[in-house]
Amino acid sequence: MKKWLLIIIVAVIAGFTLMSSYNGLVKAEEEIDSVWANVESQYQRRSDLIPNLVNTVKGQANFEQETLTGVIEARAKATQTKIDPANMTEEQLAQFQQNQDSVGSALSRLLVSVERYPELKAHEGFMNLQAQLEGTENRINVARNKFNEAARVYNQKVRQFPTKLAAMILGFKEKPYFKSTAGAENAPTVSFDK
């Protein structure tokens, strides 16, 4: 009788531990999904501002078509990249980041090229769009940092005992982090020479 009672007690404790671990993992995974949606929202905001910026530049200056085309193409490629946060892999996140970096690079080239057009720089609509893009870049950085923090908390849960056992049994896997782009540690060189 004592043997069965001990087995039942151990099973109940194991069941509660598994249930608690599962609920904690689900909560952490939902946090990642929510924070990822915020990251995508900020990138979408940037993508939504780009056509307005391009049209303002076109309307105010005899602008280099190649630069504008580069921005438009980078935006199109970046908006086609979608990631399911529940099944996110390191490779998917790297591809997403590469596409978003292309947009940032194209925008940087556009804004540097704008320096040649004093009447455009002084145009109120352009200045407003430029300020909105700068604010959006800051929001993107904040959203990415929050995603990395949510991924860190989740990954800790997936790797800590006894939750690790529940994660292995229930199929929860670690989530990737946003990483800096290669060469990001170097200060950019700004040149107005053609």
N, C-alpha and C positions, 0 to 999 in steps of 0.2 A: 504494500500500500504506500509506504514511504517513497519507494522507488518511483511509482507513478506520479505521486504528488510533486516530487522533485523534477521529473520530466515535464510535467505540465507547467510548473513555475518557470523553468528554463525556456520552454517554448513561448510562454506569454511574454517574458522579458525580451526574448529574441524578436518576437513579433512586434512589440512596441518599439524596439530599437530600429527595426527595419522600416516601420511605418513613419517614425520620426525622421529618419534619414531621408526617406523618399519625399516626405513633405518639405523638408529643408531644401533638397535638391530641386524640386519643382518650383519652389518659391524663388530660389536663386536663378533658375533658368528663365522664369518669367521676367525677372528683373533685367536679364540680358536682352530678352526679346523687346522689352519696353525701351531700354536705352538704345538698342540698335535702331528701333523705329525713329528715335530722336536724331540719331546720326544721319539716317537716310533723309529725314525731313530737312535738316540743315543743308545737305548736299542738293536736295531738290530746290530749296530756296535759292541757292546759288545758280542752279541751272535755269530757274525761272527768271532771274535777273539778267542773265547773259543776253538774250535777244534784245532786251531794252537797251543794254549797253552798246551792243553792236549797231543797232539802228540809230542811236544817238551819235555814235562816232561816224557812221556813214553820212548822216545828215549834216554834220558840222565840218567835215574835212574831206579832202580828196585823199582818201586813206588807202594804204596798201591792201589790195584785195587778198593777198596771200595770208596776211596776218589775221584778217577777219575770217577767212575760210578755215584757218587752223583752229580758231576759237570755236567756230560752229561745229566742225567735225569732232573736236575733242568732247564737246558738250554732248553731241549725239551718241558717241561711243560710251560715255560715262552713264548716260541715262538708260542705256540698254542693259547695264550690268545690275542684276538683282541677286540678292543672297537671302536664303532662308536661314535665319539665325539658329533655328533648331538643328540644322544640318551643316552649319558653317565649318569650312575646312581652312587650314592655313593657306592653301593654294587659292581658294576662292577669295579670301580676304586680301591676299597679295595682288590678285588681278583687279579687284575692286579698287584697291589703293592705287595701283598703277594707272588705271583709267582716270581716277580723280586727280592724281598728280599731273596727268597730261592736261587736264582742264586748268589747273592752277598755273602750269607752265605757260600755256597759251594765253591766259589772262595776263600774266606777268609781261610777256612779250608785247601784248596789246597796250598795256598801261605804260611801258617804257617807250613804245613808239609814239604814244600820245604826246610825249614831252616835246616833240617837234611842232606841235600845233597849239600855239599859245591861245588862239581864239577858242579852241575846244576845251582846253584846261580851265578857261574862265567861264565856260557855259554852265549855268546853274543846274540844268538837268544832268549833265555829265558828272558834275561834282557830287550831286546827290546820289547818283548810281554808284560812283566810286566809293563813297562813304558807306553805302549799303553793302557793297561787296566786301569791303574791309571788315565791317561788322559781322557779316556772314562768315567770313574766314575765321574770325575769333569764335563765333558760335560753333563752327565745325570743330575747332580745336577743343573747346569745352566738352562738346558731345562725345568726341573720341576719347577724351580723358575719362569721362564718366563710364563709357563702354568698357575701357580697360580696367577700371576699378570694379565694375560689376563682374567682368570676366575673372578678375583676380579672386574675388570673394567666392564665386562659383567654383573655380578651379581648386581653391583651398578645400572646399567641401568635398569635391570629388576625390581629392588625394588624402584627406585625413581619415584616420581610423575612428570609429567603425563605419563611417559613411562610405568610405572607399569600397567596402564589401557590398553595400547596397548599390552603389553606383555601378560596380562590375556586374552584379546580378541583374540590375534593371536597365543596363545599357546607356548610362550617362557617361559622356566622354568630355574631356577637357575642351575648352573653347580657345581659339587663337586670340592674340592681341594685335592691336594696331602697332606697327613699328615705324620708326622713322625711315624715310627714303634714303637709299644709299647716297652718300655725299651731303646729306642734310647738315652734317656737323660743320661744313665749310660755309663761310659767309658768301652770299651771292655777289657776283661782279656785275655792276651796272655800268653799261657803256652806251653812249648816245651816238657813237660813230656807226656809220653804215657799212 
